[in-house]
């Protein structure tokens, strides 16, 4: 796979995750506060959410996007 193909694949995956987050009733209001990147075929999510339950909802939401790879949830609860 070429570098461009990998970049395109990663962008499609980020777009898919973003779409799921934006259509999730609980997470949609905070989708802009989350940053999704792909590092060595691992999904990394950074940002802040207002409650621990929303942080816990991230991984299931990302799985609904069809992501089977490792997800690193670096999202903190906003104080």
C-alpha positions in Angstrom: 0.0 0.0 0.0 1.4 3.4 -0.9 1.6 6.3 1.5 -1.2 8.1 -0.3 -3.5 5.0 -0.1 -2.7 4.8 3.6 -3.5 8.5 4.1 -6.8 8.1 2.2 -7.8 5.0 4.2 -7.0 6.8 7.5 -9.0 9.8 6.4 -12.0 7.6 5.5 -11.8 6.0 8.9 -11.6 9.3 10.7 -14.6 10.6 8.7 -16.5 7.4 9.6 -15.8 7.9 13.3 -16.6 11.6 13.2 -20.0 10.7 11.5 -20.9 8.2 14.3 -19.9 10.7 17.0 -22.0 13.5 15.4 -25.1 11.2 15.1 -24.8 9.8 18.6 -27.5 11.5 20.8 -25.2 11.8 23.8 -21.9 12.6 22.1 -23.0 14.8 19.2 -23.0 18.1 21.2 -19.3 17.5 22.1 -18.0 16.0 18.8 -16.1 19.2 18.0 -14.2 18.9 21.3 -12.8 15.6 20.4 -9.7 15.0 18.2 -9.4 11.6 16.5 -6.0 10.6 15.0 -4.5 7.4 13.8 -1.0 6.5 15.0 0.6 3.2 13.9 -2.9 1.8 13.0 -4.2 2.7 16.5 -7.1 5.1 17.0 -6.2 7.9 19.5 -8.9 10.1 20.9 -8.1 13.3 22.8 -10.2 16.0 24.2 -12.6 16.7 27.1 -16.1 15.7 27.9 -18.3 16.9 30.8 -19.0 13.5 32.5 -17.4 10.1 33.0 -20.4 8.4 31.5 -19.8 10.2 28.2 -16.1 9.2 28.3 -17.2 5.6 28.8 -19.5 5.9 25.7 -16.7 6.8 23.4 -15.3 3.3 22.8 -18.7 1.7 22.0 -19.5 4.6 19.7 -16.2 4.1 17.8 -16.8 0.4 17.6 -20.2 1.2 15.9 -18.1 2.9 13.2 -16.7 -0.5 12.4 -13.3 0.1 14.1 -11.8 -3.1 15.3 -8.3 -1.9 15.9 -6.9 -0.7 19.3 -8.4 2.5 20.6 -6.5 4.7 23.0 -9.0 6.9 24.9 -7.1 10.0 26.2 -10.3 12.0 26.8 -10.5 13.6 30.2 -13.5 14.7 32.2 -13.7 18.5 32.1 -13.5 20.2 35.5 
